[in-house]
Amino acid sequence: MKHHHIVTHGVSLHVVECGEGPAVLFCHGFPDTWRSWRRQMDAVSNAGYRAIALDTRGYGESSGPDDASEYTAFHIVGDLVAVLDALNCETATLVGHDFGAVAAWTAALIRPDRFSAVFGMSVPPFEFGGENFLADLRKNGQRDFYMFQQMRPEADNEWTNAKKTLPAAFYWTSAEAPKEGRWHPMDINRGLLRPAPSRLPSFVDSADFTVMVGQFERNGFHRPLNYYRALESYLSMTPAFAGCRIQIPSFFLVGDADGLNELHPVTPEVLRHVLTDLRGFIELPNVGHWPQLEAAEQTNAALLGFLDENNRQLNIK
């Protein structure tokens, strides 16, 4: 693995890459770092691609501002383009998970000149310029929605003991947790930070997880939680793209035990309202919010099939 630090928009981004060939750029979500992509990076680099991942602003070895307004998906798209520029990549396939998927769908819409295809995981695209779902939840009195909990200033301290909070978040959002107790985004009693089993989830690499815990202990959670705090600002900007649809080749993969999927399950028909060139949709059985970890082989097979099909058509070498 080669490590770089790229300075852009006043932020130093930690970027990791391996392999040679058409570029594949990986963008993680919360609470995570580039390390959760290691199995995908190994797979695509061994298959003849250039795998690139970053700690997004505010995470891991990347710096980030304290101001929550600088964490919208549009800011992350700017960072992703800056990574391509710094590494002399004209285009890349973009792979995103969780908040990384929000950034990936946004990048696919507004920068199709730099991103030739998009592979989203766990969080589907929404219709740009549509209703502000957060405002609707508030209006309907649904203030227990987990994002509202994450936006509170108190959340910084609630997450601060990373040795406990990170294992809890990974466990309760995975399919390893019992169905009746698994995380649910609308149920405050089935939240992310309940005590979890003392052992790490079986799908987690203990060495990588130990490094990640240490980084969160040093850096805290204020900046990562800013992604939630910036979400309403992001939604307020999307009406400018009302009616716009993502034209580049796309793929969506989700676990059937993901709390977000259980709340709002999607179908190919629903996805095609936004994704005009949907090449594939997979709902993995007995997989939670972390398909890249819980079902790495299946995720890799889907991703490689998508990459090979697109690059063969584009004749990218």
C-alpha positions as CSV (number, residue, x, y, z in Angstrom):
1,M,0.0,0.0,0.0
2,K,1.2,3.5,-0.9
3,H,0.2,6.3,1.4
4,H,-0.2,10.0,0.4
5,H,-1.2,13.2,2.1
6,I,-3.0,15.5,-0.4
7,V,-3.8,19.1,0.7
8,T,-6.9,20.6,-0.8
9,H,-9.5,23.2,0.2
10,G,-7.5,23.7,3.5
11,V,-7.7,20.0,4.4
12,S,-5.0,17.3,4.4
13,L,-6.4,14.1,3.1
14,H,-4.8,10.7,3.8
15,V,-5.0,8.6,0.7
16,V,-4.0,5.0,0.2
17,E,-3.6,3.1,-3.1
18,C,-2.4,-0.2,-4.5
19,G,-2.3,-1.8,-8.0
20,E,-2.2,-0.4,-11.5
21,G,-4.9,0.0,-14.1
22,P,-8.3,1.8,-14.3
23,A,-8.9,3.7,-11.1
24,V,-11.4,2.7,-8.5
25,L,-12.0,5.2,-5.7
26,F,-13.5,4.0,-2.4
27,C,-15.3,6.4,0.0
28,H,-16.3,5.3,3.5
29,G,-19.0,6.3,5.9
30,F,-19.6,6.6,9.7
31,P,-18.0,5.6,11.9
32,D,-15.2,4.3,9.7
33,T,-11.9,4.8,7.9
34,W,-10.3,3.6,4.7
35,R,-9.4,0.4,6.4
36,S,-12.8,-1.2,6.0
37,W,-12.1,-1.2,2.2
38,R,-8.9,-3.3,2.5
39,R,-10.6,-6.6,1.2
40,Q,-12.1,-4.8,-1.8
41,M,-8.8,-3.0,-2.5
42,D,-6.9,-6.3,-2.5
43,A,-9.5,-7.9,-4.8
44,V,-9.7,-5.1,-7.4
45,S,-5.9,-4.5,-7.4
46,N,-5.3,-8.2,-8.0
47,A,-7.8,-8.0,-10.9
48,G,-5.9,-5.3,-12.7
49,Y,-7.3,-2.1,-11.2
50,R,-5.8,0.8,-9.3
51,A,-7.5,0.8,-5.9
52,I,-7.6,4.1,-4.1
53,A,-9.2,4.9,-0.7
54,L,-9.1,7.9,1.6
55,D,-9.9,8.8,5.1
56,T,-12.6,11.4,4.3
57,R,-12.2,14.8,5.9
58,G,-12.3,14.6,9.7
59,Y,-11.5,10.9,9.9
60,G,-8.4,8.9,10.6
61,E,-5.2,10.6,9.4
62,S,-7.1,13.3,7.5
63,S,-7.6,16.7,9.0
64,G,-10.9,18.5,8.9
65,P,-12.5,21.8,10.0
66,D,-14.6,22.1,13.2
67,D,-17.4,23.9,11.3
68,A,-20.2,21.5,10.5
69,S,-21.2,23.4,7.4
70,E,-18.1,22.2,5.7
71,Y,-19.1,18.6,5.7
72,T,-21.9,18.4,3.1
73,A,-21.7,15.8,0.3
74,F,-20.8,18.6,-2.1
75,H,-17.6,19.3,0.0
76,I,-16.7,15.6,-0.1
77,V,-17.2,15.6,-3.9
78,G,-14.7,18.4,-4.1
79,D,-12.2,16.3,-2.1
80,L,-12.8,13.3,-4.3
81,V,-12.1,15.2,-7.4
82,A,-8.9,16.7,-5.8
83,V,-7.7,13.2,-5.1
84,L,-8.1,12.2,-8.7
85,D,-6.2,15.4,-9.8
86,A,-3.4,14.8,-7.3
87,L,-3.0,11.2,-8.5
88,N,-3.3,12.1,-12.2
89,C,-6.5,10.1,-12.7
90,E,-8.7,11.4,-15.5
91,T,-11.6,9.3,-14.4
92,A,-12.5,6.6,-11.8
93,T,-15.3,4.3,-10.8
94,L,-16.6,5.5,-7.5
95,V,-17.5,3.1,-4.7
96,G,-19.3,4.5,-1.6
97,H,-20.8,3.2,1.6
98,D,-23.1,4.9,4.1
99,F,-22.3,8.7,4.0
100,G,-19.7,7.7,1.4
101,A,-22.6,6.5,-0.8
102,V,-24.3,9.9,-0.4
103,A,-21.1,11.5,-1.7
104,A,-20.8,8.9,-4.4
105,W,-24.4,9.5,-5.7
106,T,-23.8,13.2,-5.6
107,A,-20.5,13.0,-7.4
108,A,-22.1,10.8,-10.1
109,L,-24.8,13.4,-10.7
110,I,-22.6,16.6,-10.8
111,R,-19.3,15.3,-12.0
112,P,-19.9,12.6,-14.6
113,D,-16.9,14.0,-16.4
114,R,-14.6,12.6,-13.7
115,F,-16.6,9.5,-12.5
116,S,-17.3,6.9,-15.2
117,A,-19.5,4.6,-13.0
118,V,-20.8,4.4,-9.4
119,F,-21.3,1.5,-7.1
120,G,-23.3,2.4,-4.0
121,M,-23.7,0.4,-0.8
122,S,-26.3,0.5,2.0
123,V,-27.7,4.0,1.3
124,P,-29.6,4.3,-1.9
125,P,-29.9,7.6,-3.9
126,F,-32.9,9.8,-3.3
127,E,-34.6,12.0,-5.9
128,F,-32.7,15.2,-6.0
129,G,-34.7,18.2,-5.2
130,G,-37.4,16.1,-3.5
131,E,-38.9,16.6,-0.1
132,N,-36.6,17.2,2.8
133,F,-37.2,14.0,4.7
134,L,-35.7,15.4,7.9
135,A,-38.2,18.2,7.9
136,D,-41.0,15.7,7.3
137,L,-39.9,13.6,10.2
138,R,-39.8,16.6,12.5
139,K,-43.3,17.7,11.3
140,N,-44.6,14.2,12.0
141,G,-43.1,14.2,15.5
142,Q,-40.6,11.4,14.7
143,R,-37.8,13.0,16.7
144,D,-36.4,9.7,17.8
145,F,-34.9,9.2,14.3
146,Y,-31.3,8.3,14.9
147,M,-29.9,11.2,12.8
148,F,-31.4,13.7,15.1
149,Q,-29.6,12.0,18.0
150,Q,-26.3,12.2,16.1
151,M,-26.7,15.9,15.4
152,R,-26.9,16.9,19.0
153,P,-23.7,18.5,20.6
154,E,-23.9,15.9,23.4
155,A,-23.3,13.1,20.8
156,D,-19.6,14.0,20.7
157,N,-19.2,12.9,24.4
158,E,-21.6,10.0,24.0
159,W,-19.4,8.4,21.4
160,T,-16.0,9.4,23.0
161,N,-15.1,6.0,24.5
162,A,-14.2,4.5,21.2
163,K,-13.1,1.2,22.8
164,K,-16.8,0.6,23.6
165,T,-18.8,2.7,21.2
166,L,-17.1,1.4,17.9
167,P,-17.6,-2.3,18.7
168,A,-21.2,-1.5,19.8
169,A,-22.0,0.4,16.6
170,F,-20.5,-2.3,14.3
171,Y,-22.2,-5.1,16.2
172,W,-25.7,-3.7,16.5
173,T,-25.8,-2.7,12.9
174,S,-24.7,-6.1,11.6
175,A,-26.6,-9.3,11.1
176,E,-24.7,-10.9,14.0
177,A,-26.9,-9.1,16.4
178,P,-30.2,-10.9,17.2
179,K,-33.0,-9.7,15.0
180,E,-35.2,-8.5,17.8
181,G,-32.4,-6.3,19.2
182,R,-30.7,-5.2,16.0
183,W,-30.3,-1.5,15.5
184,H,-33.4,0.3,14.2
185,P,-33.1,3.9,13.0
186,M,-36.5,4.9,14.4
187,D,-36.3,3.1,17.8
188,I,-34.2,4.9,20.5
189,N,-34.2,1.7,22.6
190,R,-32.5,-0.2,19.8
191,G,-29.8,2.4,19.3
192,L,-26.1,2.2,18.3
193,L,-24.5,2.7,21.7
194,R,-26.0,-0.1,23.8
195,P,-23.5,-2.4,25.5
196,A,-22.3,-5.1,23.0
197,P,-20.7,-8.5,23.5
198,S,-17.1,-8.2,24.8
199,R,-15.8,-9.9,21.6
200,L,-15.5,-8.1,18.4
201,P,-17.9,-9.0,15.6
202,S,-16.4,-11.9,13.6
203,F,-16.2,-10.0,10.4
204,V,-13.9,-7.3,11.8
205,D,-10.1,-7.5,11.4
206,S,-8.8,-7.0,14.9
207,A,-5.6,-5.3,13.9
208,D,-7.3,-2.7,11.6
209,F,-10.0,-2.2,14.2
210,T,-7.4,-1.5,16.9
211,V,-5.8,1.2,14.8
212,M,-9.2,2.7,14.0
213,V,-10.1,2.8,17.7
214,G,-6.9,4.6,18.5
215,Q,-7.5,7.2,15.8
216,F,-11.0,7.9,17.2
217,E,-9.6,8.1,20.7
218,R,-7.0,10.7,19.6
219,N,-9.2,12.7,17.3
220,G,-12.7,12.4,18.9
221,F,-16.0,12.2,17.2
222,H,-16.9,15.9,16.6
223,R,-15.8,16.0,13.0
224,P,-17.2,12.6,12.0
225,L,-20.6,13.6,13.5
226,N,-20.5,16.8,11.6
227,Y,-21.6,14.8,8.5
228,Y,-25.0,14.4,10.2
229,R,-25.1,18.1,11.2
230,A,-24.4,19.1,7.6
231,L,-27.1,17.0,6.1
232,E,-29.9,19.6,6.3
233,S,-27.6,22.2,4.7
234,Y,-26.9,19.6,1.9
235,L,-30.6,18.9,1.4
236,S,-31.3,22.7,1.2
237,M,-29.0,22.8,-1.8
238,T,-30.4,19.9,-3.8
239,P,-33.5,21.7,-5.2
240,A,-31.1,23.2,-7.7
241,F,-30.9,19.7,-9.2
242,A,-34.6,18.9,-9.1
243,G,-35.5,16.4,-11.8
244,C,-31.9,15.5,-12.6
245,R,-31.0,11.9,-12.8
246,I,-27.7,10.0,-12.6
247,Q,-26.8,9.0,-16.1
248,I,-23.6,7.0,-15.7
249,P,-23.6,3.2,-15.1
250,S,-24.6,2.4,-11.6
251,F,-25.1,-0.5,-9.1
252,F,-26.6,-0.8,-5.7
253,L,-25.9,-3.4,-3.1
254,V,-27.5,-3.7,0.4
255,G,-27.9,-6.2,3.2
256,D,-31.4,-7.4,3.9
257,A,-30.7,-7.1,7.6
258,D,-29.5,-3.4,7.4
259,G,-31.8,-1.3,9.6
260,L,-31.9,1.4,6.9
261,N,-33.1,-1.2,4.3
262,E,-35.7,-2.5,6.7
263,L,-37.0,1.1,7.2
264,H,-37.1,1.9,3.5
265,P,-36.6,-1.1,1.3
266,V,-35.8,-0.4,-2.3
267,T,-36.4,-2.2,-5.6
268,P,-34.8,-1.8,-9.0
269,E,-38.0,0.0,-10.1
270,V,-37.6,2.6,-7.4
271,L,-33.8,3.0,-8.0
272,R,-34.5,3.6,-11.7
273,H,-36.3,6.8,-10.8
274,V,-32.9,8.2,-10.2
275,L,-30.5,5.8,-11.8
276,T,-31.1,5.8,-15.6
277,D,-28.4,3.2,-16.3
278,L,-28.8,0.8,-13.4
279,R,-26.7,-2.3,-14.2
280,G,-27.4,-4.3,-11.1
281,F,-29.1,-4.5,-7.7
282,I,-28.3,-7.1,-5.0
283,E,-29.9,-7.6,-1.6
284,L,-27.6,-9.9,0.3
285,P,-29.4,-12.3,2.7
286,N,-28.5,-12.2,6.4
287,V,-26.1,-9.2,5.9
288,G,-26.4,-6.0,7.9
289,H,-24.9,-2.6,7.3
290,W,-21.4,-3.7,6.5
291,P,-21.5,-5.8,3.3
292,Q,-17.9,-5.0,2.5
293,L,-17.0,-6.7,5.8
294,E,-19.8,-9.1,6.5
295,A,-20.0,-10.5,3.0
296,A,-16.6,-9.5,1.5
297,E,-16.5,-12.3,-1.1
298,Q,-20.0,-11.6,-2.4
299,T,-19.4,-7.9,-2.4
300,N,-16.1,-8.3,-4.3
301,A,-17.7,-10.6,-6.9
302,A,-20.5,-8.0,-7.6
303,L,-18.0,-5.1,-7.7
304,L,-15.6,-6.9,-10.0
305,G,-18.4,-8.0,-12.4
306,F,-19.6,-4.4,-12.5
307,L,-16.1,-3.0,-13.1
308,D,-15.2,-5.6,-15.8
309,E,-18.4,-4.9,-17.7
310,N,-18.1,-1.2,-17.7
311,N,-14.4,-1.0,-18.5
312,R,-14.8,-3.5,-21.3
313,Q,-17.5,-1.3,-22.8
314,L,-15.4,1.8,-22.3
315,N,-12.2,0.0,-23.5
316,I,-10.3,1.5,-20.5
317,K,-6.9,-0.2,-20.1
